[in-house]
Amino acid sequence: MELKKIILIFIIVISLVYTSRAAINNPPSIVPFEPKDTGITHEPLQSFSWNFYDSDNDKQVAYEIAIADNYPFNNAITKLKTSSNTSTTLALDGSKTYYWQVRAYDGKEWSKWSDMQTFTLQSSARTCKDGTAFFNCNSKAQYCDSGFLVDDCNKCGCPEGYECLNKKCIEEKCPDGTPYGKCNADLKYCNSGNLINNCNACGCPGDLICNSDNTCIDKEIEVQEKGLISRIIDFLKRLFS
């Protein structure tokens, strides 16, 4: 009986030790990778990366990165994201020295902030082949992305009569395919997706003429209407004279 008690106590002690160990989490550690400390770069669109280490084999589930052109990080650019990615890209301005550090979350604890890194951006006035400055838009709603002109209406917008779809400007049209602000073969005007009468813009077929309400009518009807209106006006003048 005493042996059974000893074995039971031993099992309980082992269980408690195992449970307490399982409850302990070791926070991750972060080592910055790029850009290299005290390095020089010429790319305003700068890529930042780091290495994630966790002795418990936990995975990174979020990160926070801070970049500033001063120390201790006054008015820093910060980016907090739920992601397992160990890299991110940010657009920077000017020729100056930047400081950056990063930390990560393993689902239980945040790591300490990584060692501070510093690098110098030496940017120059660079343009795409049409003269558009890096990270700007031209008159055709194309974006100069590090020397390459790409369609990106999410950044540049679209000219009137076009809508942005998958970063490209697509001409807006009525259900029959008539572009916005244009007339179809039936002389109907495409007004913001609806076909309407607009003989001032589209004209009238044959001998019909454009009436004051923007519809096409027979010329004789207009003459009759104008004659009737004139007679009414003359009658009213005589009545009140």
TASUL-V475815 format. One record per helix or strand. SS is the DSSP state (hx for helix, st for strand). FROM is the first residue (numbers start at 1). TO is the last residue. If there is no record, write none. Layout:
BEGIN
ss: <SS	SS>
from: <FROM	FROM>
to: <TO	TO>
END
This chain:
BEGIN
ss: <hx	st	st	st	st	st	st	st	st	st	st	st	st	st	st	hx	st	st	st	st	st	st	st	hx	st	st	hx>
from: <2	29	39	45	62	77	87	96	110	117	127	133	137	142	148	153	162	168	173	179	183	188	194	199	209	216	219>
to: <23	34	41	53	68	81	91	105	110	121	127	133	137	145	151	156	165	171	173	179	183	191	197	202	210	217	240>
END
